[in-house]
Amino acid sequence: MKALDKIKEYGIGRALRRADSKYGIGRLERLFASNWLNPLATLWLNFRTLPFSQAIKLPIFVYGRPRFYCTSGRIRFECKVKPGLVTFNRSHPGSPSVGSVQSELIHTGLIIFRGKGQIDTGVRLKVDSNAVLEIGYGFKICDMVIIGCNRHIKMGNQVRIVHRCQIFDTNYHFIANLAKGVIPPRDREVTIGNNVCVFNNTTINAGARIPDDIVITSNSLVNKDYSSVPPGTVLAGVPARPVATDNFRVYNLALERELVKYYASTSEPYRIADHDVDLSILSSD
């Protein structure tokens, strides 16, 4: 009955194409084009970096053939540990930047995970000696993201870093200000709050502070303390500045599916009041 309903909804041709994509040859094509689970790299990363009591549960699954330039640092999970909580270098066919570029890890500091999440392909992750990278639960670090942690980067829960973004807590070089007669520090902590969505090609520089429930548009430069802006603010530009308020990223998968279905047949705005949407589900996964 469900199959017949789909045929009636989409027509025979479209229904067959959708079935092929989801269950047939299309699914096999995506499977063979994806990075597969790498058992040896998974064992190496877990037992090389985690406490034995956590490593034995294999909370990190490694895919493909990432480059581990150095893994002498430590990783710790501050949550209930179970297999595959975090995926590293797993490709997602259909993503804007997905390709054959493998992720890279240069890690001599400390990484703290507070729950499940994913680190996709082409990510370059560098955590320096004595540096701490903290990441909350429900995170997604998409393709081609670069993270350079020299001191301290802290990300809250449900953070989304979209493809080709950069996050640095350092300028990497000391710059002498002769007018003031000082040489400022090159490293400054970066803080990213809960439910923050950073869209593609954005750079977050040393000293940036982003509060909860913020949306940052593509091609922005975030380089200062934005703690005073209210939840729901949209930041945009170079340097980034508030351009809108009361805008919240929808994280709930069920609601996203409903929205996709809704906009397949109309361009009229989906009015929350008309559909009795509970706003509390916007950021629940």
Backbone bond lengths (Angstrom), bond angles and torsions (degrees), N, CA, C in turn:
res aa  C-N    CA-C-N  psi(-1)  N-CA   C-N-CA  omega(-1)  CA-C   N-CA-C  phi
1 M - - - 1.461 - - 1.533 110.33 -
2 K 1.339 116.75 -40.49 1.448 119.70 -179.74 1.528 110.66 -64.84
3 A 1.351 117.18 -40.50 1.465 121.08 178.56 1.523 110.76 -62.75
4 L 1.338 116.55 -41.41 1.468 120.23 178.59 1.517 111.48 -64.02
5 D 1.325 115.94 -38.38 1.463 120.12 177.36 1.525 110.93 -61.96
6 K 1.341 116.59 -39.79 1.460 120.39 178.92 1.525 111.04 -65.49
7 I 1.342 116.64 -41.06 1.461 120.27 178.85 1.521 110.76 -62.82
8 K 1.341 116.17 -41.53 1.457 119.97 177.71 1.526 111.35 -64.76
9 E 1.336 116.05 -37.31 1.459 120.24 -176.80 1.525 111.80 -72.93
10 Y 1.343 117.46 -43.33 1.455 121.04 -173.05 1.534 114.31 -103.14
11 G 1.342 117.62 -18.24 1.455 120.04 -169.63 1.517 109.75 89.99
12 I 1.328 117.52 157.70 1.463 120.94 -173.55 1.530 111.38 -61.85
13 G 1.345 117.42 -48.59 1.460 120.31 -176.25 1.514 112.79 -60.78
14 R 1.322 117.08 -48.51 1.456 120.55 -178.37 1.523 111.28 -68.13
15 A 1.320 116.49 -38.10 1.471 120.25 178.56 1.525 110.48 -62.37
16 L 1.347 117.62 -41.01 1.465 121.00 179.03 1.526 111.09 -66.05
17 R 1.334 117.41 -39.67 1.463 120.22 178.65 1.528 111.62 -65.59
18 R 1.321 115.98 -38.78 1.467 119.31 177.94 1.523 110.76 -66.48
19 A 1.329 116.03 -40.83 1.471 120.02 178.42 1.524 110.95 -64.18
20 D 1.341 116.53 -40.57 1.462 120.81 178.55 1.526 110.42 -63.22
21 S 1.348 116.26 -42.42 1.455 120.25 -179.14 1.522 112.06 -64.90
22 K 1.334 115.39 -38.71 1.463 119.28 -173.67 1.521 113.72 -88.52
23 Y 1.347 117.03 -34.37 1.466 119.77 -172.55 1.537 114.00 -123.84
24 G 1.338 118.23 -14.41 1.455 120.16 -171.33 1.514 113.94 -108.00
25 I 1.344 115.96 -136.02 1.458 121.89 -176.24 1.526 111.53 -60.69
26 G 1.327 116.63 -36.91 1.463 119.76 179.96 1.517 112.36 -58.75
27 R 1.317 115.30 -38.40 1.463 118.96 178.92 1.524 110.76 -67.14
28 L 1.340 116.96 -39.77 1.463 120.76 177.98 1.527 110.69 -64.69
29 E 1.335 116.88 -39.34 1.464 120.24 178.95 1.524 110.73 -60.33
30 R 1.317 116.47 -43.97 1.463 119.70 178.64 1.522 111.15 -65.84
31 L 1.328 116.02 -37.41 1.463 120.67 -178.90 1.522 110.91 -62.77
32 F 1.328 117.11 -46.27 1.459 120.68 -177.33 1.522 112.36 -75.70
33 A 1.334 117.41 -20.87 1.461 120.77 178.21 1.521 112.01 -86.42
34 S 1.322 118.20 -6.37 1.458 122.42 -175.17 1.523 111.60 -93.02
35 N 1.335 115.41 158.95 1.459 120.13 169.72 1.519 109.37 -71.86
36 W 1.319 115.92 130.32 1.459 120.47 178.95 1.517 110.09 -92.07
37 L 1.307 115.19 160.30 1.469 120.92 177.11 1.528 109.97 -58.78
38 N 1.316 116.20 131.35 1.463 122.89 179.75 1.529 108.42 -106.38
39 P 1.333 118.16 100.89 1.477 120.18 -175.32 1.528 113.37 -62.28
40 L 1.334 117.83 -41.39 1.463 120.10 -177.19 1.526 111.21 -66.82
41 A 1.344 116.86 -44.85 1.466 120.00 178.69 1.524 110.65 -65.73
42 T 1.331 117.02 -34.61 1.469 120.79 177.53 1.525 110.55 -63.50
43 L 1.320 116.81 -48.16 1.470 120.31 178.70 1.520 110.70 -61.92
44 W 1.332 116.20 -43.95 1.460 119.74 -177.32 1.520 111.31 -61.04
45 L 1.341 117.60 -51.62 1.463 120.34 -175.29 1.521 111.56 -64.55
46 N 1.326 117.55 -41.06 1.466 119.85 -179.27 1.524 112.07 -66.29
47 F 1.333 116.55 -50.72 1.472 118.99 -174.95 1.523 112.59 -79.81
48 R 1.307 117.11 -18.28 1.464 120.93 177.76 1.529 111.57 -79.55
49 T 1.327 117.72 -32.05 1.473 119.57 -169.32 1.528 114.71 -117.34
50 L 1.330 118.20 -23.01 1.467 121.20 -173.76 1.528 111.99 -98.18
51 P 1.339 117.96 155.50 1.463 119.81 168.51 1.530 109.08 -58.48
52 F 1.322 117.26 145.70 1.465 120.32 -174.30 1.521 111.81 -57.01
53 S 1.331 117.26 -38.16 1.467 120.76 -178.35 1.528 111.98 -62.75
54 Q 1.328 117.21 -26.64 1.459 121.43 176.22 1.523 111.51 -93.02
55 A 1.325 116.85 -39.26 1.466 121.15 -177.92 1.522 112.00 -59.67
56 I 1.329 117.38 -35.82 1.464 121.29 -176.98 1.526 111.66 -62.39
57 K 1.334 116.80 -21.02 1.466 120.84 179.57 1.532 112.80 -92.88
58 L 1.332 117.01 -0.97 1.468 123.26 177.21 1.536 112.36 49.56
59 P 1.316 117.74 60.72 1.476 119.21 -179.22 1.530 114.00 -72.47
60 I 1.347 117.42 -15.17 1.460 120.62 178.21 1.520 109.07 -111.67
61 F 1.325 117.35 122.91 1.462 122.96 173.28 1.524 108.11 -101.50
62 V 1.320 116.56 126.34 1.463 122.05 -179.79 1.523 109.14 -105.72
63 Y 1.320 116.15 135.24 1.465 121.97 -177.52 1.531 110.16 -118.15
64 G 1.335 115.29 155.69 1.457 120.21 175.95 1.511 112.09 65.63
65 R 1.333 115.42 -146.30 1.468 121.27 -178.04 1.527 110.61 -129.79
66 P 1.320 117.53 68.91 1.470 119.68 179.17 1.520 110.50 -68.14
67 R 1.316 115.56 161.76 1.457 120.62 177.65 1.519 109.92 -100.15
68 F 1.326 115.57 119.65 1.457 121.45 175.30 1.531 107.05 -100.51
69 Y 1.343 116.37 92.12 1.460 119.45 -179.40 1.522 111.23 -70.60
70 C 1.324 116.32 -34.63 1.465 121.02 176.28 1.522 108.41 -159.91
71 T 1.324 116.72 130.50 1.468 121.37 178.87 1.528 110.75 -130.63
72 S 1.324 115.92 37.55 1.463 119.42 179.48 1.522 112.59 -81.73
73 G 1.330 117.60 -5.70 1.462 121.29 176.99 1.519 112.11 -77.29
74 R 1.324 115.56 -178.93 1.467 121.49 -178.21 1.526 110.58 -112.77
75 I 1.325 115.85 148.38 1.462 123.21 171.97 1.521 107.66 -126.06
76 R 1.329 116.33 139.24 1.459 120.53 -178.96 1.522 109.27 -139.50
77 F 1.325 115.83 138.09 1.461 121.42 174.71 1.521 108.69 -101.30
78 E 1.323 116.72 125.45 1.465 121.74 175.51 1.518 107.86 -107.94
79 C 1.324 115.27 65.92 1.457 123.60 -179.48 1.532 106.62 -169.42
80 K 1.312 116.23 177.87 1.459 119.82 174.67 1.515 109.08 -68.11
81 V 1.312 117.51 124.42 1.457 122.16 -172.87 1.530 110.22 -92.95
82 K 1.337 114.83 132.47 1.461 120.75 174.36 1.521 108.82 -149.14
83 P 1.324 118.46 164.17 1.465 120.43 -175.48 1.528 112.91 -60.55
84 G 1.342 115.47 139.38 1.452 121.41 172.56 1.512 116.03 68.90
85 L 1.322 117.63 25.67 1.470 119.55 178.25 1.527 110.63 -60.77
86 V 1.319 116.17 -40.34 1.460 121.90 -179.95 1.519 109.08 -120.13
87 T 1.331 116.70 130.72 1.463 120.98 174.69 1.520 108.63 -104.80
88 F 1.328 115.59 138.02 1.470 121.69 -177.52 1.514 109.80 -123.02
89 N 1.327 117.47 125.45 1.464 124.60 177.03 1.528 112.63 67.95
90 R 1.306 117.10 29.36 1.465 120.38 177.28 1.530 109.01 -89.29
91 S 1.320 116.15 128.36 1.462 120.29 -179.52 1.514 110.68 -85.08
92 H 1.329 115.51 151.30 1.455 122.58 179.73 1.520 108.55 -128.44
93 P 1.340 117.89 93.37 1.471 120.15 -178.91 1.529 111.55 -52.92
94 G 1.311 115.17 132.31 1.458 119.93 -176.75 1.514 112.79 106.02
95 S 1.340 116.59 -15.97 1.462 119.32 176.89 1.527 109.55 -69.51
96 P 1.340 117.93 148.41 1.469 120.32 -174.80 1.522 114.24 -58.24
97 S 1.335 117.54 -35.64 1.470 119.41 -172.92 1.522 113.50 -109.93
98 V 1.330 117.40 10.38 1.455 118.51 -173.55 1.525 110.35 -62.36
99 G 1.323 116.74 140.97 1.456 121.43 -179.45 1.510 110.43 -167.25
100 S 1.319 114.95 -162.21 1.462 119.75 -175.75 1.520 112.44 -91.59
101 V 1.343 118.02 1.31 1.462 120.99 -178.63 1.520 109.70 -71.84
102 Q 1.325 116.31 127.66 1.454 121.16 -177.63 1.533 110.58 -92.04
103 S 1.318 116.06 152.81 1.463 120.77 178.95 1.525 110.61 -73.77
104 E 1.336 114.82 158.95 1.459 121.58 -179.71 1.524 109.53 -129.11
105 L 1.332 115.56 142.01 1.462 121.08 179.60 1.517 109.45 -129.32
106 I 1.339 114.83 122.98 1.462 122.35 173.17 1.514 105.66 -124.31
107 H 1.319 117.51 101.03 1.463 120.55 -166.55 1.524 111.32 -133.09
108 T 1.348 115.00 111.92 1.468 119.95 176.02 1.525 111.55 -126.14
109 G 1.346 117.12 6.23 1.465 121.17 -178.08 1.516 112.14 -110.13
110 L 1.340 116.16 -130.45 1.468 122.41 -178.70 1.525 109.42 -134.39
111 I 1.324 116.21 129.42 1.462 122.61 172.83 1.522 108.11 -115.61
112 I 1.334 116.40 129.53 1.463 122.09 178.70 1.518 108.67 -116.42
113 F 1.326 116.62 121.65 1.464 122.13 173.92 1.523 108.36 -104.31
114 R 1.343 116.42 137.23 1.465 120.11 179.17 1.535 112.26 -113.12
115 G 1.320 116.07 18.45 1.459 119.37 177.25 1.510 110.95 160.12
116 K 1.317 115.62 -169.18 1.461 121.54 -174.97 1.519 111.79 -69.08
117 G 1.341 114.48 158.57 1.453 119.56 176.65 1.504 111.02 174.25
118 Q 1.330 115.64 -179.32 1.455 120.24 -177.33 1.511 111.04 -139.35
119 I 1.341 115.12 142.54 1.453 123.65 173.05 1.520 105.79 -122.84
120 D 1.320 117.15 115.33 1.463 121.31 -169.00 1.530 112.20 -87.76
121 T 1.332 116.88 -161.62 1.458 121.51 -172.78 1.526 111.92 -81.62
122 G 1.336 114.54 156.09 1.457 120.56 176.39 1.510 114.51 69.54
123 V 1.328 117.91 13.90 1.469 122.12 179.76 1.529 109.23 -82.67
124 R 1.324 116.72 133.59 1.464 120.49 175.14 1.528 108.14 -111.13
125 L 1.309 115.45 111.51 1.460 122.21 -174.18 1.523 109.31 -115.32
126 K 1.321 115.61 115.16 1.467 121.67 -179.64 1.522 109.43 -123.58
127 V 1.330 115.85 117.17 1.464 122.17 177.43 1.521 107.02 -119.78
128 D 1.323 115.82 113.31 1.460 121.25 -172.19 1.527 111.60 -79.63
129 S 1.331 115.44 168.28 1.464 121.38 177.43 1.528 109.76 -58.07
130 N 1.345 116.45 137.21 1.465 124.02 -179.26 1.522 113.69 68.28
131 A 1.327 118.07 6.69 1.466 121.62 177.00 1.523 109.94 -94.73
132 V 1.340 115.78 154.37 1.465 121.32 179.86 1.530 108.56 -129.16
133 L 1.324 115.02 127.06 1.460 122.51 173.80 1.517 107.62 -113.34
134 E 1.349 117.51 115.59 1.461 122.56 179.45 1.523 109.56 -110.18
135 I 1.339 116.38 132.54 1.459 121.30 -177.94 1.525 109.12 -133.07
136 G 1.342 117.17 125.26 1.452 122.20 -179.77 1.521 112.45 -76.69
137 Y 1.326 116.54 -178.36 1.465 120.80 -176.33 1.528 111.42 -78.38
138 G 1.331 114.86 158.03 1.458 121.15 175.87 1.517 114.32 72.41
139 F 1.331 118.23 23.50 1.459 120.76 -175.78 1.533 111.45 -84.09
140 K 1.335 114.36 154.91 1.463 121.89 172.28 1.523 108.17 -136.96
141 I 1.324 115.33 118.83 1.458 121.74 174.42 1.521 105.64 -112.06
142 C 1.312 116.31 107.36 1.466 121.50 -169.50 1.531 112.01 -82.91
143 D 1.335 115.75 -173.74 1.461 122.18 -171.94 1.527 113.11 -60.79
144 M 1.342 114.77 145.03 1.464 123.82 169.54 1.528 113.79 65.03
145 V 1.310 118.01 23.14 1.469 121.66 176.79 1.533 109.08 -82.42
146 I 1.324 116.50 142.68 1.460 122.05 175.92 1.521 108.64 -116.24
147 I 1.329 116.14 127.09 1.469 121.15 177.08 1.522 108.17 -125.70
148 G 1.324 115.92 120.33 1.449 121.39 176.42 1.518 110.00 -117.32
149 C 1.328 115.95 110.99 1.471 121.56 -175.61 1.529 109.38 -113.41
150 N 1.316 116.09 105.84 1.465 121.49 178.01 1.515 112.75 -98.49
151 R 1.341 115.97 -21.86 1.468 119.91 -176.22 1.520 110.97 -133.11
152 H 1.359 116.96 -71.46 1.465 119.35 -177.04 1.516 110.02 -160.43
153 I 1.324 115.75 119.08 1.459 122.45 171.32 1.519 107.24 -120.96
154 K 1.325 115.64 127.05 1.463 120.54 -178.62 1.521 109.84 -123.76
155 M 1.345 115.93 121.04 1.459 122.11 177.33 1.522 109.01 -112.10
156 G 1.329 116.59 137.62 1.454 121.60 179.10 1.521 111.85 -80.22
157 N 1.328 115.29 -160.44 1.463 121.34 -179.04 1.530 111.31 -84.48
158 Q 1.321 116.01 150.89 1.462 123.20 175.84 1.534 112.39 57.81
159 V 1.315 116.62 36.95 1.462 120.62 177.15 1.525 109.03 -83.60
160 R 1.323 116.23 136.60 1.463 122.40 175.96 1.528 108.70 -119.20
161 I 1.327 116.40 119.78 1.459 122.56 174.63 1.527 106.30 -112.04
162 V 1.308 116.85 107.36 1.460 121.73 -171.97 1.536 109.64 -82.08
163 H 1.335 116.29 167.91 1.454 123.17 -169.34 1.541 114.07 -53.19
164 R 1.334 113.53 143.56 1.467 125.23 174.41 1.524 113.91 65.41
165 C 1.302 117.89 27.46 1.473 120.92 173.24 1.529 109.82 -88.53
166 Q 1.335 115.40 165.15 1.463 121.97 176.74 1.523 109.35 -133.72
167 I 1.333 114.93 137.93 1.466 120.53 176.46 1.529 107.73 -131.45
168 F 1.321 116.46 120.90 1.465 121.16 179.16 1.524 109.37 -132.71
169 D 1.322 116.73 135.58 1.466 119.79 172.71 1.525 110.50 -102.80
170 T 1.314 115.91 18.23 1.460 121.08 -178.82 1.516 110.47 -145.99
171 N 1.329 115.60 152.64 1.459 121.02 171.74 1.528 111.44 -90.88
172 Y 1.342 115.57 -5.88 1.469 124.35 179.59 1.532 113.78 68.35
173 H 1.318 118.02 -20.98 1.467 120.78 179.37 1.526 109.45 -133.13
174 F 1.321 116.22 145.65 1.461 121.15 174.14 1.529 109.05 -82.56
175 I 1.339 116.36 132.22 1.458 122.36 -179.66 1.532 108.80 -115.69
176 A 1.312 116.45 117.91 1.472 121.12 -179.66 1.531 110.39 -80.91
177 N 1.342 116.14 126.09 1.465 122.35 175.39 1.528 107.62 -98.16
178 L 1.329 115.81 97.50 1.461 119.98 -175.28 1.519 112.26 -71.17
179 A 1.342 117.33 -28.01 1.466 120.15 179.29 1.520 110.82 -63.51
180 K 1.355 116.21 -38.38 1.465 120.52 179.50 1.522 112.43 -96.40
181 G 1.324 116.06 -10.91 1.459 119.72 179.55 1.510 113.37 70.81
182 V 1.345 117.11 34.17 1.467 120.42 -178.89 1.527 110.38 -135.95
183 I 1.311 114.20 158.83 1.467 121.54 169.76 1.529 106.29 -120.13
184 P 1.355 118.90 102.32 1.465 121.52 -176.39 1.531 111.71 -68.30
185 P 1.331 116.73 162.84 1.464 119.35 176.38 1.528 110.81 -64.97
186 R 1.303 116.02 148.17 1.473 119.69 178.92 1.522 111.63 -88.42
187 D 1.356 117.65 -22.39 1.466 121.83 -177.04 1.519 110.35 -106.64
188 R 1.348 116.65 131.45 1.464 121.71 175.75 1.524 108.66 -143.39
189 E 1.304 116.83 137.16 1.462 122.60 -175.12 1.523 112.11 -59.23
190 V 1.332 115.49 143.03 1.466 122.66 173.90 1.523 108.32 -113.45
191 T 1.338 116.42 130.86 1.460 122.06 178.75 1.521 109.62 -123.97
192 I 1.324 116.55 127.68 1.462 122.79 177.88 1.527 107.06 -122.45
193 G 1.326 118.01 121.20 1.460 122.10 -173.98 1.519 114.15 -75.95
194 N 1.326 115.29 -171.75 1.463 121.87 179.19 1.531 111.00 -73.87
195 N 1.329 115.58 148.54 1.472 122.07 174.02 1.527 112.59 56.38
196 V 1.321 115.57 38.46 1.464 120.92 176.40 1.525 108.44 -96.75
197 C 1.321 116.30 133.00 1.464 121.84 178.38 1.525 108.64 -118.08
198 V 1.329 115.98 118.92 1.461 122.45 -178.43 1.525 107.88 -109.87
199 F 1.324 117.43 112.66 1.459 120.50 -175.56 1.528 112.04 -84.17
200 N 1.333 115.72 170.29 1.455 123.71 -163.05 1.531 114.50 -57.15
201 N 1.347 113.36 149.96 1.468 123.15 175.19 1.523 113.89 63.52
202 T 1.312 116.81 24.24 1.466 120.88 177.56 1.527 109.76 -94.99
203 T 1.327 116.00 144.45 1.457 121.68 176.36 1.522 109.53 -114.06
204 I 1.337 115.64 130.24 1.466 122.38 175.09 1.522 106.82 -111.91
205 N 1.319 115.70 117.34 1.456 121.00 -173.31 1.528 112.70 -99.98
206 A 1.322 114.60 170.10 1.459 122.38 179.98 1.522 111.15 -53.14
207 G 1.335 115.95 136.09 1.456 121.77 178.63 1.509 115.21 89.81
208 A 1.346 117.57 -4.35 1.466 120.27 -178.94 1.524 110.53 -70.32
209 R 1.328 115.54 137.96 1.459 121.80 174.77 1.524 107.97 -130.94
210 I 1.315 115.85 117.12 1.460 121.76 -175.45 1.529 107.63 -116.82
211 P 1.335 119.08 119.25 1.470 120.73 -179.16 1.524 111.93 -75.40
212 D 1.326 116.36 -177.08 1.466 122.09 -177.67 1.529 111.99 -67.26
213 D 1.353 114.51 153.12 1.472 122.31 169.77 1.527 112.77 57.97
214 I 1.321 115.46 52.20 1.465 121.99 179.16 1.529 109.00 -117.81
215 V 1.325 116.60 141.40 1.463 122.69 173.11 1.522 108.01 -111.83
216 I 1.342 116.43 129.45 1.464 121.52 179.37 1.525 108.11 -115.92
217 T 1.317 117.37 121.20 1.456 121.22 -174.08 1.534 111.41 -75.64
218 S 1.319 115.42 167.46 1.463 122.37 -178.46 1.527 111.81 -59.16
219 N 1.348 114.81 149.52 1.471 122.49 172.78 1.526 113.31 62.37
220 S 1.320 116.60 32.77 1.466 120.35 179.59 1.526 110.74 -99.16
221 L 1.326 115.85 161.00 1.456 122.77 174.43 1.522 108.21 -121.14
222 V 1.330 115.94 113.22 1.465 121.88 -178.26 1.526 107.03 -105.04
223 N 1.323 116.60 110.01 1.467 118.92 -169.14 1.525 114.46 -137.66
224 K 1.359 116.91 20.60 1.463 117.92 179.82 1.531 109.77 -153.55
225 D 1.312 115.65 -172.89 1.460 122.50 -179.14 1.528 109.83 -86.80
226 Y 1.348 116.19 116.48 1.464 121.64 179.26 1.534 110.97 -108.18
227 S 1.319 117.49 22.12 1.466 121.47 -174.50 1.525 113.03 -58.94
228 S 1.322 118.14 -24.13 1.464 120.72 -175.70 1.527 113.42 -81.41
229 V 1.338 118.72 -12.24 1.462 119.30 -178.28 1.532 109.61 -78.71
230 P 1.336 118.36 145.00 1.467 120.80 -175.85 1.519 112.59 -77.93
231 P 1.346 118.07 161.12 1.462 121.15 173.94 1.527 110.76 -56.75
232 G 1.329 115.34 144.57 1.453 119.58 -178.90 1.518 114.24 89.62
233 T 1.337 116.76 4.84 1.463 120.59 179.26 1.531 110.74 -77.83
234 V 1.318 116.28 141.61 1.462 122.66 171.78 1.521 107.68 -103.51
235 L 1.351 115.84 124.05 1.458 121.61 176.48 1.523 108.97 -102.75
236 A 1.340 116.72 139.28 1.460 119.95 -178.84 1.516 109.86 -153.84
237 G 1.335 115.88 150.61 1.454 120.62 171.35 1.509 114.31 107.22
238 V 1.340 114.77 179.75 1.464 123.47 179.85 1.522 108.34 -128.84
239 P 1.329 119.28 104.84 1.467 125.66 -8.43 1.529 111.13 -71.86
240 A 1.334 116.28 162.63 1.464 120.74 -176.43 1.525 111.35 -67.00
241 R 1.335 114.49 142.57 1.466 120.79 176.84 1.528 108.19 -143.40
242 P 1.326 118.48 157.82 1.470 120.47 178.75 1.523 111.42 -65.56
243 V 1.332 115.92 129.93 1.471 120.22 178.81 1.522 112.17 -122.48
244 A 1.330 118.11 -11.99 1.470 121.43 179.33 1.515 109.09 -160.23
245 T 1.336 115.72 160.89 1.461 121.40 177.41 1.526 109.94 -129.80
246 D 1.316 115.73 169.15 1.467 123.03 177.13 1.532 112.90 59.35
247 N 1.338 116.24 35.27 1.467 121.68 175.51 1.524 108.98 -116.24
248 F 1.330 116.00 121.46 1.454 121.18 -176.31 1.527 110.14 -124.49
249 R 1.311 116.69 131.09 1.466 122.15 177.46 1.519 109.94 -65.48
250 V 1.343 117.58 134.32 1.465 122.69 177.23 1.528 108.36 -86.67
251 Y 1.320 116.74 117.10 1.455 121.51 179.52 1.526 112.41 -103.87
252 N 1.315 117.88 -18.39 1.460 121.38 -173.90 1.532 110.90 -70.48
253 L 1.331 116.78 120.77 1.464 121.48 -174.36 1.522 112.20 -65.85
254 A 1.322 117.33 -38.64 1.468 120.25 -179.80 1.527 110.45 -63.59
255 L 1.325 116.31 -42.43 1.458 120.10 178.56 1.529 110.84 -67.56
256 E 1.328 117.41 -37.76 1.461 120.48 177.69 1.528 110.92 -61.03
257 R 1.328 116.80 -42.98 1.467 120.15 178.57 1.531 110.52 -63.08
258 E 1.319 116.01 -39.27 1.462 119.81 178.07 1.528 110.90 -63.92
259 L 1.322 116.29 -39.72 1.461 120.63 -179.93 1.532 111.58 -67.61
260 V 1.341 116.51 -40.80 1.470 119.92 177.71 1.525 110.29 -59.98
261 K 1.321 115.65 -45.38 1.469 120.22 179.43 1.527 110.76 -64.53
262 Y 1.319 116.83 -39.60 1.462 121.03 -178.88 1.532 110.69 -63.11
263 Y 1.345 117.09 -47.48 1.460 120.38 -175.20 1.526 113.17 -80.02
264 A 1.332 117.10 -4.10 1.465 119.78 173.85 1.524 111.34 -69.60
265 S 1.333 116.10 -21.08 1.467 119.10 -175.17 1.524 113.94 -121.73
266 T 1.340 117.76 -1.01 1.469 119.25 -178.81 1.521 109.98 -156.87
267 S 1.319 115.61 157.75 1.463 121.14 174.28 1.527 111.35 -110.96
268 E 1.327 115.87 2.36 1.459 120.32 177.25 1.528 109.97 -68.56
269 P 1.328 118.54 136.56 1.468 120.33 -178.45 1.529 112.36 -56.80
270 Y 1.321 114.54 139.12 1.464 121.64 175.54 1.529 107.14 -75.99
271 R 1.300 115.90 110.49 1.467 120.46 -175.47 1.525 109.72 -92.07
272 I 1.328 114.70 118.69 1.459 120.84 -174.83 1.527 111.32 -57.56
273 A 1.325 117.40 -43.02 1.468 120.74 -178.31 1.528 111.30 -61.64
274 D 1.336 116.52 -38.15 1.464 120.43 -178.31 1.525 112.55 -67.49
275 H 1.331 117.20 -25.27 1.464 120.94 -174.33 1.523 112.41 -108.25
276 D 1.305 117.72 6.15 1.460 121.86 175.60 1.526 111.73 53.46
277 V 1.343 116.81 49.58 1.447 121.99 -178.82 1.523 109.88 -84.01
278 D 1.327 115.50 130.51 1.450 120.82 175.53 1.526 107.74 -79.32
279 L 1.332 117.87 114.10 1.456 121.10 -175.13 1.532 112.33 -62.29
280 S 1.324 117.11 -20.62 1.462 119.14 -179.38 1.528 112.17 -67.87
281 I 1.337 118.16 -16.72 1.465 119.67 -178.88 1.524 112.19 -88.81
282 L 1.328 118.12 -3.26 1.453 119.77 -178.23 1.528 111.52 -59.77
283 S 1.326 117.34 -35.92 1.460 119.66 -176.22 1.520 112.34 -115.02
284 S 1.333 118.13 25.27 1.468 120.37 176.50 1.518 108.70 -109.62
285 D 1.339 114.92 130.12 1.469 120.07 -175.96 1.524 109.96 -101.97
